Amino acid sequence: MTKNLALISQSNSVTVDQLQEVAAALQKQVTRDLAPVWNISATISVFSSLRSLPVGYWPIIIKDNINQPGAGGFHSKKHNQPFALIEAGDDWILSTSHEMIEMLVDPSGNTTVTSDSLKPGQGRVLYLLEACDPCEAGEFAYSINGITVSDFITPNYQDPVGSASVRYSFTGSIKEPRQVLNGGYISWFEPESQSIWQAINRGNGLEFRELGVSPGGFSLRQFVDSHPKNIVEPYSKTLPSNKILGNTAYKTREKSSEAASRIWEDDLKSFK
């Protein structure tokens, strides 16, 4: 089933013309790169406002301020409606690509894949399917039509053993199953303790941290996103040239689904 996504700017610095250029690049990324890997079909369209949004479209809204300091973008679900909010900073295009891909690969925010834990001695765990997190740093991005877009994992990322002939991320930056690249992270549910864990790569190997037991009532993604990762611009290597923004460094951001839900409720008032 084809999913329909909408790009909407509520920012003073992002024009409709810019959105059209970005939408064309994102459409190519979905059709050419994401669809063959994840068996996903989607359209990316630009709309002038939420009021003009057709029923069934998943909005990606660019705002000057998403009311969450340090947050570049996040995706969540409200009333069974996937959506994403992006802050119009230097890296808004790459953030949009990242959140778009993760919305399409796992709209529910609860999909998990069972595999061996990266934490020694933990056994089998359930990894949250976040398609861009392990390779989210800007040094691993690539360019489409001069627009910088995010790398993403393939379904083979959770294979039990690696193979030199298998691709684990679209660009090939990830070389083996469950590898977390510099500036990236991965999250999982540990069944015995009922706790959520993360492995974060800050450039000195993996750092493990326990987020605690999810109280329920919302998705695993929302619980994970409510805990800041505190990865602050560890890698500022030059990205592929971006014809809209110039060369920029992608900053790993904190996410807040609570803030997203609050702003989403405010935006929905425009329908009333």
C-alpha positions as CSV (number, residue, x, y, z in Angstrom):
1,M,0.0,0.0,0.0
2,T,1.4,3.4,-1.0
3,K,1.9,5.8,1.9
4,N,1.4,9.6,1.3
5,L,3.7,12.0,3.0
6,A,3.3,15.8,3.0
7,L,6.0,18.4,3.5
8,I,4.7,21.6,5.0
9,S,6.7,24.7,6.0
10,Q,5.6,26.8,9.0
11,S,9.0,28.4,9.0
12,N,10.0,31.9,8.0
13,S,13.3,30.6,6.5
14,V,12.1,27.6,4.5
15,T,10.2,28.5,1.3
16,V,7.8,26.5,-0.7
17,D,10.3,26.5,-3.6
18,Q,12.9,25.0,-1.3
19,L,10.4,22.4,-0.1
20,Q,9.7,21.4,-3.8
21,E,13.5,20.8,-4.4
22,V,13.8,18.8,-1.2
23,A,10.6,16.8,-2.0
24,A,12.0,15.8,-5.4
25,A,15.2,14.5,-3.8
26,L,13.3,12.7,-1.0
27,Q,10.9,11.2,-3.6
28,K,14.0,9.8,-5.5
29,Q,15.4,8.5,-2.3
30,V,12.2,6.6,-1.4
31,T,11.6,5.3,-5.0
32,R,15.1,4.5,-6.0
33,D,16.9,3.6,-2.7
34,L,14.4,2.8,0.1
35,A,11.7,0.9,-1.8
36,P,13.9,-1.9,-3.2
37,V,15.5,-2.5,0.2
38,W,12.4,-2.2,2.5
39,N,9.6,-2.9,0.0
40,I,8.0,0.4,0.8
41,S,6.0,2.6,-1.6
42,A,5.4,6.3,-0.8
43,T,4.7,9.7,-2.4
44,I,6.2,13.0,-1.1
45,S,4.2,16.1,-1.8
46,V,4.4,19.7,-0.8
47,F,1.4,21.6,0.7
48,S,1.0,25.2,1.7
49,S,-0.6,24.5,5.1
50,L,-2.1,21.8,7.4
51,R,-5.5,23.2,6.4
52,S,-4.9,22.1,2.8
53,L,-3.7,18.6,3.8
54,P,-5.8,15.7,2.4
55,V,-7.1,13.0,4.6
56,G,-4.7,10.2,5.1
57,Y,-1.5,12.1,4.5
58,W,1.3,11.9,7.1
59,P,2.7,15.4,7.7
60,I,6.3,16.4,8.1
61,I,6.2,20.0,9.4
62,I,9.2,22.4,9.3
63,K,9.0,25.0,12.1
64,D,11.3,27.8,13.2
65,N,11.0,26.5,16.8
66,I,9.8,23.1,17.9
67,N,9.9,24.2,21.6
68,Q,12.5,21.7,22.5
69,P,16.1,23.1,22.9
70,G,18.6,21.0,20.9
71,A,16.0,19.0,19.1
72,G,16.4,19.0,15.3
73,G,13.5,16.7,14.5
74,F,11.4,13.8,15.8
75,H,8.6,11.6,14.6
76,S,5.7,10.2,16.6
77,K,2.1,9.1,16.4
78,K,-1.0,10.9,17.6
79,H,-4.5,9.5,17.2
80,N,-3.0,6.7,15.0
81,Q,-1.6,9.5,12.7
82,P,2.2,9.3,12.1
83,F,3.8,12.7,11.9
84,A,7.2,14.5,12.2
85,L,8.4,17.9,13.3
86,I,11.6,19.4,12.1
87,E,13.4,22.5,13.3
88,A,14.5,24.8,10.5
89,G,18.2,24.8,11.5
90,D,21.2,24.3,9.3
91,D,20.6,20.5,9.1
92,W,16.8,20.5,8.6
93,I,17.0,18.7,5.2
94,L,19.0,15.8,6.6
95,S,16.8,15.7,9.6
96,T,13.8,15.5,7.3
97,S,15.2,12.6,5.4
98,H,16.0,10.8,8.6
99,E,12.6,11.2,10.1
100,M,10.8,10.4,6.8
101,I,12.7,7.1,6.5
102,E,11.9,6.0,10.0
103,M,8.3,7.0,9.7
104,L,8.0,4.8,6.6
105,V,9.9,1.8,7.9
106,D,8.1,1.7,11.2
107,P,5.0,3.9,11.4
108,S,3.9,2.4,14.8
109,G,7.1,3.0,16.7
110,N,6.8,-0.5,18.3
111,T,8.4,-2.8,15.7
112,T,11.2,-4.9,17.1
113,V,13.7,-7.4,15.8
114,T,15.1,-10.2,18.0
115,S,18.9,-10.7,18.0
116,D,21.9,-11.1,20.3
117,S,22.5,-8.1,22.6
118,L,25.5,-5.9,22.0
119,K,25.9,-5.8,25.8
120,P,28.0,-8.8,26.9
121,G,26.1,-11.4,28.9
122,Q,22.6,-10.1,28.1
123,G,21.5,-12.8,25.7
124,R,18.7,-12.3,23.2
125,V,16.9,-8.9,23.1
126,L,14.4,-7.1,21.0
127,Y,15.9,-4.2,19.0
128,L,13.7,-1.2,18.2
129,L,13.5,-0.7,14.4
130,E,14.9,2.8,13.9
131,A,16.3,2.7,10.4
132,C,18.7,5.7,10.6
133,D,19.9,5.9,14.2
134,P,23.0,3.6,13.9
135,C,24.4,5.6,11.0
136,E,22.8,9.0,11.6
137,A,25.9,11.2,11.8
138,G,26.4,13.5,8.9
139,E,29.7,12.0,7.8
140,F,27.7,9.0,6.5
141,A,25.1,10.9,4.6
142,Y,25.0,11.0,0.8
143,S,23.6,13.4,-1.9
144,I,20.7,13.2,-4.3
145,N,20.2,16.1,-6.8
146,G,22.6,18.1,-4.7
147,I,20.5,17.5,-1.6
148,T,22.0,15.8,1.4
149,V,20.0,12.8,2.6
150,S,20.5,10.2,5.4
151,D,22.0,6.8,5.2
152,F,19.8,4.0,6.5
153,I,20.1,0.3,7.6
154,T,18.9,-2.7,5.6
155,P,16.9,-5.6,6.9
156,N,20.2,-7.6,7.1
157,Y,21.4,-5.3,9.8
158,Q,20.1,-7.8,12.5
159,D,21.5,-10.9,10.8
160,P,23.1,-13.4,13.3
161,V,26.4,-13.4,11.5
162,G,28.1,-11.1,9.0
163,S,29.1,-11.6,5.4
164,A,31.4,-9.6,3.1
165,S,28.8,-9.9,0.3
166,V,25.9,-8.3,2.3
167,R,25.1,-4.7,2.6
168,Y,24.1,-3.5,6.1
169,S,23.3,0.1,5.3
170,F,22.4,1.7,2.0
171,T,25.8,3.5,1.5
172,G,27.8,0.5,2.8
173,S,29.1,2.5,5.7
174,I,28.0,-0.2,8.1
175,K,30.2,-3.2,7.6
176,E,28.6,-5.8,9.9
177,P,25.4,-6.6,11.8
178,R,24.5,-4.3,14.7
179,Q,27.5,-2.1,14.1
180,V,26.9,1.4,15.6
181,L,28.8,4.1,13.7
182,N,30.4,7.1,15.3
183,G,27.7,9.5,16.4
184,G,25.0,6.8,16.2
185,Y,23.1,4.7,18.6
186,I,20.7,1.7,18.9
187,S,18.0,0.9,21.4
188,W,16.5,-2.4,22.6
189,F,14.1,-4.1,25.0
190,E,15.6,-6.6,27.4
191,P,12.9,-9.2,28.3
192,E,14.2,-10.5,31.6
193,S,14.4,-7.1,33.3
194,Q,11.6,-5.6,31.1
195,S,14.0,-2.6,30.7
196,I,15.0,-0.5,27.7
197,W,18.7,-0.2,26.9
198,Q,20.9,1.8,24.5
199,A,24.3,1.5,23.0
200,I,25.8,4.9,22.0
201,N,29.0,5.4,20.0
202,R,30.6,8.8,21.0
203,G,33.9,7.9,19.2
204,N,35.5,5.8,22.0
205,G,33.6,2.5,21.5
206,L,30.1,1.6,22.7
207,E,28.7,3.1,25.9
208,F,25.7,1.2,27.4
209,R,23.0,2.8,29.4
210,E,19.7,1.6,30.9
211,L,16.7,3.8,30.3
212,G,14.5,1.9,32.7
213,V,11.1,0.1,32.4
214,S,8.6,1.7,30.1
215,P,5.4,2.6,32.0
216,G,3.3,1.8,28.9
217,G,0.6,3.9,27.4
218,F,2.7,5.0,24.4
219,S,5.1,3.4,21.9
220,L,8.6,2.2,22.6
221,R,9.9,4.9,20.3
222,Q,8.2,7.6,22.4
223,F,9.8,6.2,25.6
224,V,13.3,6.1,24.0
225,D,12.9,9.6,22.5
226,S,12.0,11.0,25.9
227,H,15.5,10.3,27.2
228,P,18.1,12.7,25.7
229,K,21.1,10.9,24.2
230,N,23.5,13.9,25.0
231,I,25.5,13.3,21.8
232,V,26.4,16.9,20.9
233,E,28.0,17.4,17.5
234,P,30.8,14.9,17.9
235,Y,31.6,14.7,14.2
236,S,31.6,17.8,12.0
237,K,33.1,16.4,8.8
238,T,32.0,18.0,5.6
239,L,28.8,16.6,4.1
240,P,28.1,16.2,0.4
241,S,27.5,19.6,-1.1
242,N,24.0,20.8,-0.4
243,K,22.8,23.2,-3.1
244,I,20.2,24.7,-0.8
245,L,22.2,25.1,2.4
246,G,25.8,24.7,1.4
247,N,28.1,22.3,3.2
248,T,26.8,21.8,6.7
249,A,27.5,19.3,9.5
250,Y,24.6,17.2,10.7
251,K,24.1,17.5,14.5
252,T,22.9,14.5,16.4
253,R,19.8,15.7,18.2
254,E,17.8,15.0,21.3
255,K,14.2,14.1,20.6
256,S,11.0,14.6,22.6
257,S,7.8,12.9,21.6
258,E,6.0,14.8,24.4
259,A,6.9,18.1,22.8
260,A,5.8,16.7,19.4
261,S,2.4,15.7,20.7
262,R,1.9,19.1,22.3
263,I,2.7,21.0,19.1
264,W,0.7,18.5,17.0
265,E,-2.4,19.3,19.2
266,D,-1.8,23.0,18.6
267,D,-1.5,22.6,14.9
268,L,-4.7,20.5,14.7
269,K,-6.6,23.5,15.9
270,S,-6.3,24.9,12.4
271,F,-8.8,22.2,11.3
272,K,-11.5,23.3,13.7
